């Protein structure tokens, strides 16, 4: 048997610990990325035709006592209530062709991948054993998952993720001073902006673009989610001018990972923010 579909692995930039010593299973959110065709197939065929999907979903929900989401609308709703992106773990899997041992006895090779928000991963190889008496493939898959996947290792990996290391944070007095010097001018990039759209979930809701110490800096002023990951006043990146007064390039550093290249197009109070490598984008409108 081949899986009705193979779930693609998507890197999430994105991805909590309630304390340094205790981690609650209920705080983990597992994300299974489905294309529209895969999602339509799953909804139309249901559990009867999607034994692997139902088995993985049951395993994540029951054994981890966690939430499983697989649609963009679910992401926006669930992520907004999370204290940290470390709560979010992406899951992908695939099932290979039947390997016969004798008669109806054999197995399906299965690989399950857990992808964490620091781009690290854990991979598990499972053997789904079946025989002539196997009448419920979902149960067979569940047995394989419970036998081969190390839950403690997954929690340990989540606990090891660090956020807000080596970040520069401006004090409130400094931010207030920079805001007080802003001049209302729709032709200038400097100002305070509100997020109006994003190609993927973004926990940023308000940012500032300021000139400070002869540099153009982008500062976090308010975030709508992952409150333990962000600091108000955290410098998100620094921009450089180009030959166009409307186009800027620079670097961006969020609450985890290395700096990445970005480009910004500013036009008539609208700021288009694009990650150079991933092509993900966010759009902001100037409010001050």
C-alpha positions as CSV (number, residue, x, y, z in Angstrom):
1,X,0.0,0.0,0.0
2,X,1.1,3.5,-0.7
3,X,0.0,6.4,1.4
4,X,-2.9,8.4,-0.2
5,X,-0.5,11.3,-0.1
6,X,2.8,12.2,1.4
7,X,2.9,15.2,3.6
8,X,5.5,17.7,2.5
9,X,7.9,19.1,5.0
10,X,7.7,22.9,5.4
11,X,10.2,24.9,7.4
12,X,8.5,27.0,9.9
13,X,9.9,30.2,11.0
14,X,8.5,30.6,12.9
15,X,7.6,27.5,15.9
16,X,6.9,26.7,24.5
17,X,8.2,26.3,27.7
18,X,6.1,27.3,30.7
19,X,9.1,27.3,32.9
20,X,12.7,26.3,32.6
21,X,12.1,23.0,34.4
22,X,8.5,21.9,33.7
23,X,7.0,21.4,30.3
24,X,3.3,20.6,29.9
25,X,2.2,18.3,27.2
26,X,-0.9,20.3,26.6
27,X,1.2,23.2,25.4
28,X,2.6,21.4,22.4
29,X,0.9,22.2,19.0
30,X,1.6,19.9,16.1
31,X,1.3,21.2,12.6
32,X,0.7,19.0,9.5
33,X,1.1,21.0,6.4
34,X,-1.4,20.0,3.7
35,X,-1.8,21.4,0.2
36,X,-5.3,22.3,-0.8
37,X,-5.6,19.1,-2.8
38,X,-4.4,17.0,0.1
39,X,-6.8,18.8,2.5
40,X,-9.8,18.3,0.1
41,X,-8.9,14.6,-0.3
42,X,-8.7,14.2,3.5
43,X,-12.0,15.9,4.1
44,X,-13.8,14.1,1.3
45,X,-12.5,10.6,2.0
46,X,-12.4,10.7,5.8
47,X,-10.9,8.1,8.2
48,X,-11.9,5.2,6.0
49,X,-9.5,6.1,3.2
50,X,-6.8,7.9,5.3
51,X,-5.6,5.3,7.7
52,X,-2.2,6.8,8.0
53,X,-3.5,10.3,8.6
54,X,-5.9,9.2,11.2
55,X,-3.3,7.1,13.0
56,X,-0.8,9.9,13.1
57,X,-3.4,12.4,14.2
58,X,-4.6,10.0,17.0
59,X,-1.1,9.4,18.1
60,X,-0.3,13.1,18.4
61,X,-3.6,14.0,20.1
62,X,-3.8,11.1,22.5
63,X,-0.2,10.2,23.4
64,X,1.0,13.8,23.5
65,X,-2.3,15.2,24.8
66,X,-1.8,17.9,22.2
67,X,-3.5,19.9,19.5
68,X,-3.1,19.0,15.8
69,X,-3.7,21.7,13.1
70,X,-3.6,21.3,9.4
71,X,-5.1,24.5,7.9
72,X,-4.1,28.1,7.6
73,X,-7.2,29.3,9.4
74,X,-6.4,27.0,12.3
75,X,-2.9,28.4,12.5
76,X,-4.1,31.9,12.9
77,X,-6.5,30.9,15.7
78,X,-4.3,28.6,17.6
79,X,-0.9,30.4,17.3
80,X,-2.4,33.6,18.6
81,X,-2.9,32.1,22.0
82,X,0.6,30.6,22.4
83,X,3.2,32.1,24.6
84,X,6.1,30.9,22.6
85,X,6.7,29.5,19.1
86,X,8.7,26.7,20.8
87,X,5.3,25.1,21.3
88,X,4.9,24.5,17.6
89,X,6.3,21.4,16.1
90,X,5.8,20.5,12.4
91,X,5.3,16.8,11.5
92,X,5.7,15.0,8.2
93,X,5.6,11.3,7.3
94,X,5.6,8.9,4.4
95,X,4.7,5.2,4.0
96,X,6.5,3.0,1.5
97,X,5.4,-0.1,-0.5
98,X,4.5,-3.4,1.2
99,X,7.5,-5.7,1.9
100,X,6.3,-9.3,1.9
101,X,7.9,-11.8,4.3
102,X,5.7,-14.8,3.8
103,X,2.2,-14.9,2.3
104,X,0.2,-12.1,3.8
105,X,2.8,-11.5,6.5
106,X,5.0,-8.4,5.9
107,X,5.4,-4.7,6.7
108,X,5.2,-1.2,5.4
109,X,8.2,1.0,6.1
110,X,7.3,4.4,7.5
111,X,9.3,7.5,8.3
112,X,8.1,10.2,10.6
113,X,9.9,13.6,10.9
114,X,9.5,16.2,13.6
115,X,10.7,19.7,12.6
116,X,11.3,22.3,15.4
117,X,11.3,26.0,15.1
118,X,15.1,26.3,15.2
119,X,15.2,24.1,12.0
120,X,16.5,21.1,13.9
121,X,14.7,17.8,13.3
122,X,14.2,14.3,14.7
123,X,13.5,11.4,12.3
124,X,12.1,8.0,13.2
125,X,11.9,4.9,11.1
126,X,8.9,2.6,11.9
127,X,7.9,-0.8,10.6
128,X,4.1,-1.2,10.3
129,X,3.7,-5.0,10.7
130,X,0.7,-6.7,9.2
131,X,-0.5,-10.3,8.6
132,X,-3.6,-12.1,7.4
133,X,-5.4,-11.3,10.7
134,X,-4.7,-7.5,10.5
135,X,-8.2,-6.0,9.9
136,X,-7.5,-2.4,11.0
137,X,-4.4,-0.8,9.4
138,X,-4.9,2.3,11.6
139,X,-4.3,0.3,14.7
140,X,-1.2,-1.3,13.2
141,X,0.2,2.1,12.4
142,X,-0.5,3.3,15.9
143,X,1.3,0.3,17.4
144,X,4.3,1.1,15.2
145,X,4.3,4.8,16.2
146,X,4.1,4.0,19.9
147,X,6.9,1.5,19.7
148,X,9.4,3.6,17.7
149,X,8.8,7.3,18.6
150,X,10.6,8.6,21.6
151,X,8.4,11.2,23.2
152,X,10.9,12.1,25.9
153,X,13.4,12.9,23.2
154,X,11.0,15.2,21.5
155,X,10.2,17.1,24.7
156,X,13.9,17.3,25.5
157,X,14.5,18.9,22.1
158,X,11.8,21.5,22.6
159,X,13.2,22.3,26.0
160,X,16.7,22.9,24.5
161,X,15.5,25.7,22.1
162,X,16.7,29.1,23.1
163,X,15.1,32.4,22.1
164,X,16.0,36.1,22.6
165,X,19.8,35.4,22.7
166,X,22.2,38.1,21.5
167,X,19.4,40.6,20.7
168,X,19.6,44.3,21.2
169,X,16.7,46.0,23.0
170,X,16.0,49.7,23.1
171,X,14.6,51.0,26.5
172,X,11.2,52.6,26.5
173,X,12.6,56.1,27.0
174,X,14.7,55.7,23.8
175,X,11.7,54.5,21.8
176,X,9.5,57.4,23.1
177,X,12.3,59.8,22.1
178,X,12.5,58.3,18.5
179,X,8.8,58.4,18.1
180,X,8.6,62.1,19.3
181,X,11.0,63.1,16.5
182,X,8.9,61.5,13.7
183,X,7.5,64.0,11.1
184,X,4.3,63.2,9.4
185,X,5.4,62.6,5.9
186,X,4.0,59.8,3.6
187,X,7.2,60.2,1.4
188,X,9.5,59.1,4.3
189,X,9.9,55.5,5.4
190,X,10.4,56.6,9.0
191,X,7.3,56.0,11.2
192,X,5.2,53.5,13.1
193,X,3.5,50.7,11.1
194,X,0.7,48.2,11.7
195,X,0.6,44.7,10.1
196,X,-2.2,44.4,7.6
197,X,-1.4,41.1,5.8
198,X,1.2,38.3,5.7
199,X,1.8,35.3,3.5
200,X,2.4,33.2,6.6
201,X,1.5,33.6,10.3
202,X,3.3,36.5,11.8
203,X,3.4,37.4,15.5
204,X,4.5,40.9,14.8
205,X,1.7,43.4,14.9
206,X,3.4,46.8,15.2
207,X,6.9,47.9,14.2
208,X,8.8,51.2,14.0
209,X,11.3,52.3,11.4
210,X,13.6,54.9,12.9
211,X,16.9,56.7,12.2
212,X,19.2,56.2,15.2
213,X,22.9,56.9,15.5
214,X,23.1,57.3,11.7
215,X,21.5,53.9,11.1
216,X,18.0,52.9,9.9
217,X,16.6,50.4,12.4
218,X,13.5,48.3,12.5
219,X,12.1,47.9,16.0
220,X,9.4,45.6,17.5
221,X,6.7,47.7,19.2
222,X,4.0,45.2,19.7
223,X,3.4,41.5,19.0
224,X,0.2,39.6,18.8
225,X,1.5,36.2,19.8
226,X,4.6,34.4,21.2
227,X,5.0,37.0,24.0
228,X,7.8,35.0,25.6
229,X,9.8,35.1,22.4
230,X,9.7,38.9,21.8
231,X,10.8,41.9,23.7
232,X,9.2,45.4,23.2
233,X,12.0,47.5,21.8
234,X,13.8,44.6,20.3
235,X,15.8,45.6,17.2
236,X,14.6,43.4,14.3
237,X,17.0,44.5,11.7
238,X,18.9,47.3,10.1
239,X,18.3,48.8,6.6
240,X,20.4,50.4,3.9
241,X,19.4,52.8,1.3
242,X,19.6,52.1,-2.4
243,X,19.5,54.3,-5.5
244,X,15.8,54.4,-5.2
245,X,14.2,56.3,-2.3
246,X,11.4,53.7,-2.1
247,X,13.6,50.6,-2.0
248,X,15.7,49.4,0.9
249,X,17.7,46.3,1.7
250,X,19.0,44.9,5.0
251,X,19.1,42.2,7.5
252,X,16.4,40.8,9.9
253,X,16.9,38.9,13.1
254,X,13.9,37.6,15.0
255,X,13.8,35.9,18.3
256,X,15.7,32.8,17.1
257,X,18.3,31.9,14.5
258,X,20.8,33.9,12.4
259,X,20.2,37.1,10.5
260,X,18.6,36.8,7.1
261,X,18.5,39.2,4.1
262,X,15.3,41.2,3.5
263,X,14.1,43.9,1.1
264,X,11.6,46.6,1.7
265,X,9.5,48.5,-0.8
266,X,7.9,51.7,0.6
267,X,5.2,53.5,-1.3
268,X,2.5,55.9,-0.1
269,X,2.3,54.8,3.5
270,X,2.5,51.1,2.6
271,X,5.5,49.0,3.5
272,X,6.1,45.7,1.7
273,X,8.6,43.5,3.6
274,X,10.0,40.5,1.8
275,X,12.4,37.8,3.0
276,X,14.9,37.4,0.2
277,X,15.4,33.6,0.4
278,X,12.0,32.3,1.4
279,X,10.0,34.9,-0.5
280,X,7.6,35.2,2.4
281,X,6.2,38.7,2.7
282,X,4.4,41.0,5.1
283,X,2.6,44.2,4.4
284,X,2.3,47.1,6.9
285,X,0.5,50.5,6.8
286,X,1.9,53.6,8.4
287,X,-0.1,54.8,11.4
288,X,2.2,57.5,12.7
